[in-house]
């Protein structure tokens, strides 16, 4: 499965969007990790734009959790 590599600006915007979705759902990074199987540190790195490559399976799990497509 192909992984997505994002430039810094896109990572920061996407990370802010993920954090907004999480906050709107009233969840902590720990809760998201428990519900999706994604390590809390990976969630945190995605939300801060620190993760250059994102696994598509992570995106699929987060989309299901946050009910977005």
Backbone bond lengths (Angstrom), bond angles and torsions (degrees), N, CA, C in turn:
res aa  C-N    CA-C-N  psi(-1)  N-CA   C-N-CA  omega(-1)  CA-C   N-CA-C  phi
1 X - - - 1.450 - - 1.525 108.84 -
2 X 1.313 115.65 134.24 1.463 120.98 -178.27 1.526 110.49 -74.81
3 X 1.323 115.50 136.44 1.461 120.95 175.84 1.516 108.14 -97.73
4 X 1.324 116.08 152.53 1.456 121.74 -177.47 1.517 110.38 -98.93
5 X 1.341 115.96 127.66 1.457 121.05 175.52 1.526 107.70 -107.13
6 X 1.323 115.46 126.39 1.460 121.20 -175.47 1.524 111.34 -115.12
7 X 1.346 116.48 147.30 1.461 119.65 175.16 1.531 108.71 -73.76
8 X 1.319 116.64 166.34 1.465 121.95 -173.13 1.530 113.47 -58.36
9 X 1.317 117.21 -46.16 1.464 120.46 -179.45 1.523 112.13 -61.52
10 X 1.326 115.74 -43.46 1.461 120.65 178.94 1.519 110.63 -66.07
11 X 1.340 116.83 -40.17 1.474 120.58 178.56 1.519 110.76 -59.76
12 X 1.317 116.83 -43.85 1.466 120.36 -177.97 1.534 111.10 -67.03
13 X 1.326 117.48 -42.06 1.466 120.72 178.49 1.525 111.08 -65.74
14 X 1.318 115.71 -44.57 1.459 119.93 -179.73 1.527 110.27 -65.85
15 X 1.326 116.30 -40.12 1.463 120.74 178.07 1.517 112.07 -61.67
16 X 1.325 116.37 -41.79 1.463 120.51 178.08 1.525 110.28 -63.76
17 X 1.324 116.80 -37.42 1.465 121.52 177.65 1.527 110.15 -64.64
18 X 1.333 116.93 -45.68 1.465 120.19 178.53 1.530 111.32 -60.17
19 X 1.314 116.11 -42.39 1.463 119.99 179.72 1.527 110.79 -65.05
20 X 1.318 116.37 -40.11 1.465 120.77 177.77 1.532 110.29 -61.46
21 X 1.326 116.80 -43.42 1.470 120.61 177.90 1.521 111.14 -61.69
22 X 1.326 116.05 -44.00 1.468 120.72 -179.50 1.523 110.60 -63.55
23 X 1.320 116.18 -46.69 1.464 119.86 179.92 1.529 111.44 -63.53
24 X 1.323 117.11 -39.93 1.469 121.17 178.36 1.524 111.35 -62.90
25 X 1.333 115.90 -30.73 1.467 120.97 178.31 1.530 111.43 -82.25
26 X 1.345 116.49 -7.55 1.458 120.39 179.77 1.515 113.49 71.07
27 X 1.331 116.19 32.36 1.463 120.91 -176.31 1.520 112.15 -112.58
28 X 1.317 115.62 151.38 1.463 121.83 171.29 1.527 108.31 -91.71
29 X 1.330 116.75 166.89 1.463 119.08 175.90 1.528 110.25 -63.02
30 X 1.328 116.43 -33.74 1.461 120.44 177.91 1.530 110.77 -63.15
31 X 1.338 116.25 -44.12 1.464 120.14 179.85 1.523 110.91 -64.87
32 X 1.325 116.82 -42.09 1.468 120.13 178.01 1.525 109.87 -60.75
33 X 1.311 116.36 -42.60 1.456 120.49 177.61 1.514 112.46 -59.51
34 X 1.326 116.23 -44.59 1.463 120.12 179.50 1.522 111.56 -64.79
35 X 1.314 117.42 -38.51 1.462 121.87 -177.44 1.526 113.51 -76.96
36 X 1.335 117.13 -26.52 1.472 120.34 -175.06 1.528 113.90 -110.50
37 X 1.328 116.86 -19.08 1.461 119.70 -174.94 1.520 112.74 83.42
38 X 1.328 117.07 7.14 1.466 121.97 178.52 1.527 107.76 -90.48
39 X 1.314 116.93 133.43 1.460 121.21 179.56 1.525 110.54 -59.36
40 X 1.328 116.43 137.14 1.463 122.12 -178.83 1.515 111.85 -54.99
41 X 1.320 117.18 -37.80 1.465 119.73 -179.63 1.533 111.41 -67.05
42 X 1.331 117.54 -34.59 1.464 120.37 175.77 1.527 110.84 -66.37
43 X 1.328 116.64 -40.09 1.460 120.81 177.67 1.524 109.59 -61.82
44 X 1.308 115.78 -46.57 1.462 120.66 179.65 1.525 111.45 -60.31
45 X 1.327 117.14 -44.59 1.475 120.63 179.66 1.521 111.46 -64.44
46 X 1.332 117.11 -38.04 1.469 119.46 177.59 1.528 110.12 -64.71
47 X 1.330 117.05 -41.59 1.463 120.72 -177.77 1.523 113.29 -70.00
48 X 1.315 117.96 -27.16 1.464 120.41 179.96 1.520 112.50 -95.35
49 X 1.325 117.29 -1.86 1.455 121.38 -179.92 1.512 113.28 80.86
50 X 1.319 116.89 13.72 1.462 120.90 -178.04 1.506 114.40 -84.94
51 X 1.297 117.59 -6.78 1.464 120.83 -178.28 1.525 108.91 -103.53
52 X 1.346 116.70 111.86 1.465 121.42 -176.07 1.525 112.39 -74.21
53 X 1.324 116.49 -34.77 1.459 121.12 -178.07 1.522 107.94 -118.05
54 X 1.323 115.88 129.49 1.465 120.92 -178.55 1.528 109.40 -115.85
55 X 1.311 115.17 128.62 1.450 121.89 178.28 1.532 109.01 -70.31
56 X 1.332 118.65 126.78 1.464 121.09 179.47 1.533 113.37 -58.30
57 X 1.329 116.75 -28.52 1.460 119.39 177.89 1.525 110.85 -65.83
58 X 1.331 116.64 -33.49 1.465 120.31 175.28 1.530 109.75 -63.57
59 X 1.325 115.43 -44.27 1.467 119.66 -179.49 1.521 111.06 -62.19
60 X 1.324 116.13 -40.10 1.459 120.63 179.10 1.533 110.88 -62.57
61 X 1.325 116.74 -45.56 1.467 120.53 -179.65 1.530 111.59 -65.72
62 X 1.323 116.77 -41.42 1.473 120.06 179.11 1.520 111.01 -66.81
63 X 1.329 117.49 -39.78 1.465 120.67 178.54 1.518 111.19 -62.06
64 X 1.328 116.76 -41.58 1.474 120.04 177.05 1.520 110.70 -63.14
65 X 1.314 116.68 -45.97 1.461 120.94 -177.97 1.526 111.14 -62.14
66 X 1.330 116.65 -45.79 1.465 121.40 -176.11 1.535 112.88 -86.96
67 X 1.333 115.70 -1.76 1.476 121.97 179.22 1.530 112.57 57.33
68 X 1.327 114.94 49.43 1.463 121.83 174.88 1.528 107.85 -126.15
69 X 1.316 116.88 160.25 1.474 119.34 176.70 1.498 110.75 -136.91
